[in-house]
Amino acid sequence: MAACCEESPPPLLLAGVEQFNRGEFFEQHETLEDLWRAEKRDVRRLYQGILQIGVAMYHIERRNHHGAIYMLTRGPAYLQPFAPACQTVDVADLLAQAAHIRAVVERLGRDGLEHFDWSLAPRIRFID
């Protein structure tokens, strides 16, 4: 896994991250799913973890509390082995953002997602 993390991010990862950071959570899912399905090495879990955090945000948009919590649990579990960084993605930062969002979603409860503060939407950062 460590060797994969030293690689530059592939073009589909960059495209999916751009969509993610623009709040295009459905579209990022489609892009990163193509990358995840094509990759055979363990680094595919990095892509899957990012994808699932984006799907969690899509569930928040759709007011699906259970789906949001589920994806905010699974996505970080896939990302954890890649912390602190992989393919220049700041995984540790994304994990921290996801944990904060999960706490907010839990606090809002099933009927409170319309009050989600979208300024908290995660942004994926790259490190040099």
N, C-alpha and C positions, 0 to 999 in steps of 0.2 A: 504494500500500500504506500509506503514512504516514497518509493520511486515514482509512482503515479502522481503523487502530490507535488513533486518537483517539476512536473511538466507544465507548460503554458496552458492556460484554459483554452479548450477547443472552441471553434467558432459558434457552435450551437449553445454552448454554455454562456458565452458572451451575449448572444442574442436573447437567450432566456432571461438572463440577469437584467438586461435592458428593459425587457417587458415587465419583469417583476418590479423593478424600481419605478416604472411608470404607473404601476398599479393595474397592469393588464394581467390579472391573476389567472383568468381562464386561458389566455393565449400563452402565458409562460408555461402552463401545464402542458399544452400541446407540444411546444418546442422542446422542453426538457424531457418529456416522455420519449420523444424520438431519440434523444441522446442517451437516455437511460436504457432504452431497449437495445440500442446498438452496441453499447459498451458491455464487454464480458468480464472485465476486471473488477476488483472490489470498489474502485473509485465510482462505480455506478451508484453506490449508496449515497455518495456525496450529492449527486444529481437528484436522486430520489428524495433526499432530505430537504433540499432547497425547494423542489417541486411541491412537497407536501406542506411546507410552511406557506407557500403561495396558495395552495388549495385551502388551507385554513382561513386565509384572508378572504377568499372567494366565499367560503361558508359564512363568514361574518357578514359580508355584503348581503347574502341571501337570508340572514337571520337564523342560520342553522347552528344553534349552540352546541349540540352534540357533535356534529361534524367538525366544528372549529376546535373543540377541546381534543377530539380524537387525533386530528392532524397536528395539533400543537404538541401532542405527546409523541406520536410516531416520528414526525419529521426530525425533531431534535435527537431522538434515539439513533436515527441513521447518521446524523451529522457528528455526534459526539466523538467517534473514533478519529475524525479528521481535524479536530481542534489541535492547535489553535488556528492553523491555516492549511489550505490545500489548493493547489493550482491558482495561487494568489488570492483566493477567496478568504476573507477574514471570517472564518468559521466561528471563532470564539465570540465575536461581536454579534453575529447572527443568532447564535444560541442565547446570548443575553437578551437580545430584543424579543425573541420568541418566548422566553420565560416571562418577561414583563407583560407581553401581550396576553399570554395564557392567564396570568394572575388577574389582569383587567377583565378578561372575558369571564373568568370564574366569578369575580366580584359582581359583574353586571347581571349574571344569571340568565336563565332561559328566555326571560321576557324583556331583557334590557339591551339587547345588541343594537337596537336603533340609536342608542346613546353612545356607541363606541366612538372614541376620539380618533379620527382618521389621521391626525398628526402623528399618531403612534405607529402608523403603518411601517413595517420594517423596510430597510434599505440594505442591500447587499453592498459591501465595500470590498475593494481589492487592496492588498498591501504590496509594497515594492519588494 
